[in-house]
Amino acid sequence: MRLAVRPRAQRGATLIIALIMLVALAMLSLWAFNAGTMNLRVVGNSQARQEVVAAAQAATELTLSTPLFTQDPLAVAAGAIPIDIDGDAVPDYQARLTPAPSCYRVRVLKVNELDPASEGDRACLGSSTATNPGIEIVGAAPVAGDSLCADSEWNVRSVVSDARTHATAAVNQGIGVRSLSTDTASACP
């Protein structure tokens, strides 16, 4: 008599292990995707921050490159300064000077502090007698030995905000400017 051999009943252990491995691989893939996305966001935020800082610095440099800010700081701060970062002739950011450039210190130069060999100093050389014609010092009489120029110190602050990325930067720049005492007296307290 022959015995019939029945195939052994499958218990499904292989199927359960395969499902566990599939879930583990899916979780690993999801973790890798999230890590890559997070890194991309960090790099994008860093780039946006660097661009607004560069735009604020460019606005400050544009402001400093014109003597108008020492003569009429309120007019300079009245409008937005368009900044093109990528060089495509389309402004990418609008910078504002807030507050307006302000002069916080003025010092009239003495004649003996100037170098007659320097072209910039020659314009400041005036009479070294007791008074210099054309110099009006508010609240005091001209002092002997004063030149026609004064050194003024300014604070220029530019602010840039990007509505697209919500990045904001403010750049403060201190600058020393030599100009005629008459020009400095009208812009500086």
MARVEX-355757 format. One record per residue (C-alpha): z, x, y; residue number from 1. Coordinates in steps of 0.5 Angstrom, whole numbers. Example, Ala and Ser with C-alpha at 12.3 -4.5 7.8 and 13.67 -1.06 7.14 Angstrom:
// MARVEX-355757
c3/c1/c2/resi
16/25/-9/1;
14/27/-2/2;
END
This chain:
// MARVEX-355757
c3/c1/c2/resi
0/0/0/1;
-2/2/7/2;
3/2/12/3;
0/0/19/4;
2/5/24/5;
3/1/31/6;
2/5/37/7;
9/6/40/8;
10/2/46/9;
9/5/53/10;
16/5/57/11;
13/7/64/12;
16/13/66/13;
10/17/68/14;
8/11/72/15;
15/11/76/16;
15/19/77/17;
8/18/80/18;
10/13/85/19;
16/17/87/20;
11/23/88/21;
6/18/92/22;
12/16/96/23;
15/23/97/24;
8/25/99/25;
7/19/104/26;
13/21/107/27;
12/28/108/28;
5/27/111/29;
8/22/116/30;
13/27/118/31;
8/32/119/32;
4/27/123/33;
10/26/128/34;
11/33/129/35;
4/34/131/36;
4/29/136/37;
11/31/139/38;
8/38/140/39;
2/35/143/40;
6/31/148/41;
11/37/149/42;
4/41/151/43;
1/35/155/44;
8/34/159/45;
8/42/160/46;
1/42/163/47;
2/36/167/48;
8/39/170/49;
5/46/171/50;
-1/42/175/51;
3/39/180/52;
7/45/181/53;
0/49/183/54;
-2/43/187/55;
5/43/191/56;
4/51/192/57;
-3/50/194/58;
-1/45/199/59;
4/49/202/60;
-1/55/202/61;
-6/51/206/62;
-1/49/211/63;
1/56/212/64;
-6/58/213/65;
-7/54/219/66;
-3/56/226/67;
-3/48/227/68;
4/47/223/69;
7/52/228/70;
4/48/234/71;
5/41/232/72;
9/40/225/73;
9/33/226/74;
1/32/226/75;
1/37/220/76;
6/33/216/77;
3/26/218/78;
-3/26/213/79;
-4/27/205/80;
-7/34/203/81;
-12/33/198/82;
-12/38/192/83;
-17/40/187/84;
-14/43/181/85;
-20/44/177/86;
-25/46/182/87;
-30/40/181/88;
-30/38/189/89;
-26/32/187/90;
-19/32/189/91;
-14/31/183/92;
-7/30/187/93;
-5/28/194/94;
1/33/197/95;
5/31/202/96;
10/35/207/97;
16/32/207/98;
20/33/211/99;
15/36/216/100;
15/43/217/101;
21/45/221/102;
23/51/225/103;
30/54/224/104;
31/60/227/105;
27/64/233/106;
28/71/236/107;
25/74/242/108;
22/81/240/109;
24/86/244/110;
19/91/247/111;
22/97/243/112;
21/93/237/113;
13/93/237/114;
8/98/235/115;
3/100/240/116;
-2/102/235/117;
-1/95/231/118;
-7/90/233/119;
-2/85/232/120;
4/88/236/121;
-1/90/242/122;
-2/82/244/123;
6/82/244/124;
7/88/249/125;
8/85/256/126;
12/88/262/127;
18/92/260/128;
21/90/267/129;
27/85/268/130;
22/79/267/131;
16/77/264/132;
11/73/267/133;
9/67/263/134;
16/67/259/135;
20/61/260/136;
26/61/256/137;
30/54/256/138;
37/55/258/139;
37/62/260/140;
34/67/264/141;
29/72/261/142;
32/78/259/143;
30/85/260/144;
26/88/255/145;
23/82/252/146;
16/82/249/147;
11/76/250/148;
12/74/243/149;
18/71/238/150;
19/71/231/151;
20/64/228/152;
23/62/221/153;
20/56/218/154;
21/52/212/155;
15/48/209/156;
16/43/203/157;
11/40/200/158;
12/34/194/159;
6/32/189/160;
7/26/185/161;
2/24/179/162;
2/17/178/163;
-2/18/171/164;
3/23/168/165;
10/21/172/166;
10/29/174/167;
13/31/180/168;
14/37/184/169;
17/40/190/170;
16/47/193/171;
20/50/199/172;
17/56/202/173;
20/60/208/174;
16/63/212/175;
16/68/218/176;
11/67/224/177;
10/71/230/178;
7/68/236/179;
8/67/243/180;
14/65/246/181;
11/60/250/182;
8/57/243/183;
15/58/239/184;
19/55/245/185;
15/48/244/186;
16/48/237/187;
23/51/235/188;
29/48/238/189;
END
